[in-house]
Amino acid sequence: MLARDPASEVVFLLDVDNTLFDNDRFKTDLDARVQRDFGEPAREEYWQLYERERERLGYADYLAALQAFREGREDDPDLLRMSGFMLDYPFAERVYPGALEAVERLHELGTPVILSDGDVVFQPRKVQNSGLWEALRGRVLIYLHKQNMLDAVQRRYPARHYVVVDDKPQLLATMKQAMGERLTTVFVRQGHYAAEADVAETKPPPDLTIERIGELATFDLQQFSPRASGTPAPVTTAQEST
């Protein structure tokens, strides 16, 4: 059973990159800009540094990669313009179609919250300048490794039931293992991680799979029910309980 008062007892935890925001498109634009300003060998070097920093930090950090890329190029004025390109990127143009409508629908059903991995500068900037910060009414959590912060999330946003929406099925499985039937996992099949994922091998599999984030704009609470042995659990809404 989910909740009698959906506005106070259901919390929706929404990922950002390739869930609400088309991060693959941002990376494509960044790749083209690096090649334009620095050439093909430098482009390859930047992405090697990016992968090195991601391995070291455990999350994507475009600015850390740019800082490493700076070595040997300190007198190149294009380097300074590159940081401006990243921070002043038109993030709002890369919010997925239907994402804001989905967020508004979730406000009607419960409490939507952004739950993202990322650094402390670029990721908040993206959320703010994309309009997502305002759309989520300031309910934004950004951690180094969000799957390790579920206790903190529940303390900050207590609820009887949680729904997490993400493009990485293995991450969803990790969260499901930690929270059990108090969590419904929703896999959104957007972006390269989702395309490359082998959902059939994910244990436990996502409770729900959608093709586009905009589909959530038509959902009701019944569709977010946790599943027991593949069968949706019963739901009591405010109207049904009166």
PALOMAR-891999 format. One record per residue (C-alpha): residue number from 1; x, y, z. Coordinates in nm, 4 decimals, always signed. Example, Ala and Ser with C-alpha at 12.3 -4.5 7.8 and 13.67 -1.06 7.14 Angstrom:
BEGIN
<r 1, <+1.2300, -0.4500, +0.7800>>
<r 2, <+1.3670, -0.1060, +0.7140>>
// end
This chain:
BEGIN
<r 1, <+0.0000, +0.0000, +0.0000>>
<r 2, <+0.1472, +0.3326, -0.1002>>
<r 3, <-0.0127, +0.6185, +0.0877>>
<r 4, <-0.3392, +0.7769, +0.1949>>
<r 5, <-0.1984, +1.1246, +0.1498>>
<r 6, <+0.0121, +1.1093, -0.1690>>
<r 7, <+0.1317, +1.4686, -0.1309>>
<r 8, <+0.3147, +1.3823, +0.1911>>
<r 9, <+0.3929, +1.0127, +0.1787>>
<r 10, <+0.5375, +0.9407, -0.1668>>
<r 11, <+0.8760, +1.0837, -0.2660>>
<r 12, <+0.9978, +1.0612, -0.6262>>
<r 13, <+1.3773, +1.0589, -0.6659>>
<r 14, <+1.4721, +1.1788, -1.0131>>
<r 15, <+1.8115, +1.1418, -1.1760>>
<r 16, <+1.9352, +1.4259, -1.3991>>
<r 17, <+2.1748, +1.3097, -1.6715>>
<r 18, <+1.9969, +1.1219, -1.9504>>
<r 19, <+1.6850, +1.1098, -1.7341>>
<r 20, <+1.5622, +1.4692, -1.7202>>
<r 21, <+1.8490, +1.6200, -1.9199>>
<r 22, <+2.0030, +1.5013, -2.2500>>
<r 23, <+2.3615, +1.4740, -2.1311>>
<r 24, <+2.4683, +1.2778, -2.4386>>
<r 25, <+2.3829, +1.5824, -2.6500>>
<r 26, <+2.5887, +1.8039, -2.4200>>
<r 27, <+2.8867, +1.5706, -2.4563>>
<r 28, <+2.8505, +1.5744, -2.8348>>
<r 29, <+2.8549, +1.9551, -2.8361>>
<r 30, <+3.1532, +1.9648, -2.6002>>
<r 31, <+3.3397, +1.7141, -2.8161>>
<r 32, <+3.2845, +1.9281, -3.1269>>
<r 33, <+3.3993, +2.2421, -2.9454>>
<r 34, <+3.7225, +2.0824, -2.8198>>
<r 35, <+3.8032, +1.9534, -3.1670>>
<r 36, <+3.7282, +2.2917, -3.3248>>
<r 37, <+3.9513, +2.4856, -3.0855>>
<r 38, <+4.2330, +2.2388, -3.0239>>
<r 39, <+4.2300, +1.9744, -3.2981>>
<r 40, <+4.1838, +1.5995, -3.3119>>
<r 41, <+4.4826, +1.4839, -3.0986>>
<r 42, <+4.3846, +1.7259, -2.8228>>
<r 43, <+4.0223, +1.6120, -2.8423>>
<r 44, <+4.1311, +1.2541, -2.7819>>
<r 45, <+4.3523, +1.3700, -2.4963>>
<r 46, <+4.0676, +1.5554, -2.3268>>
<r 47, <+3.8431, +1.2491, -2.3242>>
<r 48, <+4.1262, +1.0305, -2.1980>>
<r 49, <+4.1701, +1.2741, -1.9100>>
<r 50, <+3.7956, +1.2757, -1.8559>>
<r 51, <+3.7909, +0.8961, -1.8254>>
<r 52, <+4.0926, +0.9051, -1.5954>>
<r 53, <+3.9241, +1.1557, -1.3657>>
<r 54, <+3.5971, +0.9632, -1.3695>>
<r 55, <+3.7824, +0.6487, -1.2684>>
<r 56, <+3.9637, +0.8350, -0.9927>>
<r 57, <+3.6620, +1.0244, -0.8584>>
<r 58, <+3.3866, +0.7772, -0.9325>>
<r 59, <+3.1715, +1.0327, -1.1156>>
<r 60, <+3.1929, +1.2512, -1.4251>>
<r 61, <+3.3771, +1.5813, -1.3729>>
<r 62, <+3.4188, +1.7844, -1.6909>>
<r 63, <+3.5890, +2.0723, -1.5108>>
<r 64, <+3.8436, +1.8443, -1.3433>>
<r 65, <+3.9272, +1.7024, -1.6857>>
<r 66, <+3.9634, +2.0561, -1.8211>>
<r 67, <+4.1968, +2.1466, -1.5354>>
<r 68, <+4.4158, +1.8469, -1.6229>>
<r 69, <+4.3905, +1.9381, -1.9927>>
<r 70, <+4.5340, +2.2815, -1.9060>>
<r 71, <+4.8835, +2.1444, -1.8504>>
<r 72, <+5.1067, +2.2650, -2.1327>>
<r 73, <+4.8388, +2.4996, -2.2678>>
<r 74, <+4.8395, +2.7806, -2.0139>>
<r 75, <+4.9074, +3.0495, -2.2744>>
<r 76, <+4.6236, +2.9369, -2.5037>>
<r 77, <+4.3310, +3.1832, -2.4806>>
<r 78, <+4.0906, +2.9186, -2.6121>>
<r 79, <+4.1384, +2.7289, -2.2866>>
<r 80, <+3.9790, +3.0084, -2.0858>>
<r 81, <+3.6907, +3.0316, -2.3303>>
<r 82, <+3.6333, +2.6586, -2.2925>>
<r 83, <+3.5401, +2.6936, -1.9262>>
<r 84, <+3.2917, +2.9629, -2.0272>>
<r 85, <+3.1448, +2.7300, -2.2885>>
<r 86, <+3.0833, +2.4662, -2.0232>>
<r 87, <+2.9410, +2.6912, -1.7532>>
<r 88, <+2.7312, +2.9076, -1.9874>>
<r 89, <+2.6062, +2.6218, -2.2022>>
<r 90, <+2.2327, +2.6523, -2.2956>>
<r 91, <+2.1305, +2.3772, -2.0562>>
<r 92, <+1.7606, +2.4606, -2.0792>>
<r 93, <+1.7633, +2.3575, -2.4455>>
<r 94, <+1.8723, +2.0057, -2.3507>>
<r 95, <+1.5972, +1.9234, -2.1043>>
<r 96, <+1.4113, +1.6289, -2.2558>>
<r 97, <+1.0742, +1.7000, -2.4179>>
<r 98, <+0.8019, +1.6293, -2.1658>>
<r 99, <+1.0371, +1.6292, -1.8661>>
<r 100, <+0.8950, +1.9438, -1.7070>>
<r 101, <+0.5404, +1.8216, -1.7612>>
<r 102, <+0.6345, +1.4941, -1.5915>>
<r 103, <+0.7772, +1.6847, -1.2957>>
<r 104, <+0.4570, +1.8861, -1.2619>>
<r 105, <+0.2534, +1.5663, -1.2611>>
<r 106, <+0.4727, +1.4195, -0.9870>>
<r 107, <+0.4115, +1.7309, -0.7777>>
<r 108, <+0.0430, +1.6369, -0.7908>>
<r 109, <+0.1133, +1.2787, -0.6783>>
<r 110, <+0.3799, +1.3383, -0.4146>>
<r 111, <+0.7121, +1.5124, -0.3593>>
<r 112, <+0.9603, +1.5025, -0.6506>>
<r 113, <+1.3280, +1.5491, -0.5613>>
<r 114, <+1.6370, +1.5511, -0.7808>>
<r 115, <+1.8846, +1.2842, -0.6690>>
<r 116, <+2.2037, +1.3064, -0.8736>>
<r 117, <+2.5717, +1.2213, -0.8668>>
<r 118, <+2.8214, +1.4911, -0.9534>>
<r 119, <+3.0721, +1.7547, -0.8552>>
<r 120, <+2.9906, +2.0582, -0.6431>>
<r 121, <+3.0237, +2.3211, -0.9209>>
<r 122, <+2.9222, +2.1988, -1.2666>>
<r 123, <+2.6337, +1.9694, -1.1726>>
<r 124, <+2.4486, +2.2311, -0.9614>>
<r 125, <+2.5089, +2.4856, -1.2382>>
<r 126, <+2.3492, +2.2497, -1.4889>>
<r 127, <+2.0471, +2.1920, -1.2677>>
<r 128, <+2.0033, +2.5644, -1.2002>>
<r 129, <+2.0500, +2.6928, -1.5543>>
<r 130, <+1.8403, +2.4191, -1.7121>>
<r 131, <+1.5364, +2.5296, -1.5133>>
<r 132, <+1.5216, +2.1991, -1.3271>>
<r 133, <+1.6114, +2.3559, -0.9919>>
<r 134, <+1.3109, +2.5844, -1.0125>>
<r 135, <+1.0859, +2.3088, -1.1470>>
<r 136, <+1.1757, +2.0910, -0.8473>>
<r 137, <+1.1160, +2.3901, -0.6141>>
<r 138, <+1.4693, +2.3731, -0.4806>>
<r 139, <+1.4513, +2.0078, -0.3777>>
<r 140, <+1.7895, +1.9065, -0.5168>>
<r 141, <+2.0343, +1.6512, -0.3746>>
<r 142, <+2.3740, +1.5998, -0.5423>>
<r 143, <+2.6130, +1.3470, -0.3916>>
<r 144, <+2.9382, +1.1829, -0.4928>>
<r 145, <+2.7718, +0.8400, -0.4903>>
<r 146, <+2.3997, +0.8660, -0.4368>>
<r 147, <+2.3462, +0.4930, -0.3859>>
<r 148, <+2.5515, +0.5245, -0.0646>>
<r 149, <+2.3406, +0.8126, +0.0663>>
<r 150, <+1.9964, +0.6534, +0.0865>>
<r 151, <+1.9783, +0.6892, +0.4653>>
<r 152, <+2.0531, +1.0611, +0.4332>>
<r 153, <+1.7914, +1.0956, +0.1589>>
<r 154, <+1.5272, +0.9323, +0.3784>>
<r 155, <+1.6129, +1.1527, +0.6747>>
<r 156, <+1.5836, +1.4654, +0.4630>>
<r 157, <+1.2663, +1.3554, +0.2821>>
<r 158, <+1.0857, +1.1021, +0.5021>>
<r 159, <+0.8100, +0.9086, +0.3284>>
<r 160, <+0.6218, +0.5832, +0.3475>>
<r 161, <+0.7208, +0.4959, -0.0078>>
<r 162, <+0.9837, +0.6068, -0.2592>>
<r 163, <+1.0054, +0.5926, -0.6380>>
<r 164, <+1.3439, +0.6318, -0.8077>>
<r 165, <+1.3721, +0.7119, -1.1798>>
<r 166, <+1.7079, +0.6550, -1.3497>>
<r 167, <+1.8692, +0.5480, -1.6784>>
<r 168, <+2.1046, +0.2945, -1.5141>>
<r 169, <+1.9337, -0.0364, -1.4296>>
<r 170, <+2.2230, -0.1671, -1.2201>>
<r 171, <+2.2086, +0.1419, -1.0007>>
<r 172, <+1.8343, +0.0883, -0.9631>>
<r 173, <+1.9008, -0.2713, -0.8589>>
<r 174, <+2.1509, -0.1596, -0.5950>>
<r 175, <+1.8969, +0.0819, -0.4490>>
<r 176, <+1.6226, -0.1813, -0.4577>>
<r 177, <+1.8427, -0.4233, -0.2675>>
<r 178, <+1.9000, -0.1583, -0.0022>>
<r 179, <+1.5387, -0.0421, +0.0409>>
<r 180, <+1.3316, -0.3408, -0.0644>>
<r 181, <+0.9584, -0.2975, -0.1193>>
<r 182, <+0.9662, +0.0579, +0.0156>>
<r 183, <+1.1167, +0.1533, -0.3207>>
<r 184, <+0.9749, +0.1301, -0.6723>>
<r 185, <+1.2427, +0.1450, -0.9431>>
<r 186, <+1.1666, +0.3024, -1.2812>>
<r 187, <+1.4099, +0.2501, -1.5673>>
<r 188, <+1.3916, +0.5201, -1.8355>>
<r 189, <+1.5416, +0.3927, -2.1584>>
<r 190, <+1.7188, +0.7128, -2.2679>>
<r 191, <+2.0860, +0.7790, -2.3441>>
<r 192, <+2.3852, +0.5585, -2.4081>>
<r 193, <+2.3951, +0.3880, -2.0666>>
<r 194, <+2.0390, +0.2690, -2.1094>>
<r 195, <+2.1050, +0.1539, -2.4662>>
<r 196, <+2.4091, -0.0459, -2.3587>>
<r 197, <+2.2532, -0.1983, -2.0462>>
<r 198, <+2.1565, -0.5642, -2.0332>>
<r 199, <+1.8344, -0.5329, -1.8354>>
<r 200, <+1.7712, -0.9071, -1.8558>>
<r 201, <+2.0853, -0.9670, -1.6484>>
<r 202, <+1.9994, -0.7060, -1.3863>>
<r 203, <+1.8979, -0.8561, -1.0523>>
<r 204, <+1.6509, -0.7488, -0.9383>>
<r 205, <+1.5141, -0.6054, -1.2627>>
<r 206, <+1.3469, -0.2634, -1.2662>>
<r 207, <+0.9886, -0.2603, -1.1415>>
<r 208, <+0.8867, -0.0431, -1.4365>>
<r 209, <+1.0419, +0.0491, -1.7723>>
<r 210, <+0.9489, +0.3539, -1.9786>>
<r 211, <+1.0871, +0.4734, -2.3085>>
<r 212, <+1.0686, +0.8492, -2.2409>>
<r 213, <+1.0619, +1.0585, -1.9246>>
<r 214, <+0.7565, +1.2405, -2.0597>>
<r 215, <+0.5481, +0.9247, -2.0139>>
<r 216, <+0.5339, +0.9950, -1.6406>>
<r 217, <+0.3101, +1.2944, -1.7097>>
<r 218, <+0.0216, +1.0491, -1.7603>>
<r 219, <+0.0919, +0.8188, -1.4636>>
<r 220, <-0.1172, +0.7807, -1.1506>>
<r 221, <-0.0168, +0.6312, -0.8156>>
<r 222, <-0.1420, +0.2858, -0.9070>>
<r 223, <+0.1198, +0.2625, -1.1822>>
<r 224, <+0.3992, +0.3279, -0.9320>>
<r 225, <+0.2984, +0.0399, -0.7057>>
<r 226, <+0.5811, -0.1806, -0.5781>>
<r 227, <+0.5778, -0.5296, -0.7210>>
<r 228, <+0.5738, -0.8498, -0.5246>>
<r 229, <+0.6620, -1.1588, -0.7303>>
<r 230, <+0.5902, -0.9597, -1.0448>>
<r 231, <+0.2399, -0.8557, -0.9326>>
<r 232, <+0.1624, -0.4918, -0.8532>>
<r 233, <+0.0733, -0.4379, -0.4872>>
<r 234, <-0.2634, -0.2789, -0.4057>>
<r 235, <-0.2740, +0.0962, -0.3691>>
<r 236, <-0.4986, +0.3117, -0.1540>>
<r 237, <-0.5343, +0.6712, -0.2631>>
<r 238, <-0.6815, +0.9573, -0.0666>>
<r 239, <-1.0142, +0.9276, -0.2475>>
<r 240, <-1.0374, +0.5505, -0.2062>>
<r 241, <-0.9722, +0.5676, +0.1689>>
<r 242, <-1.2515, +0.8158, +0.2436>>
// end
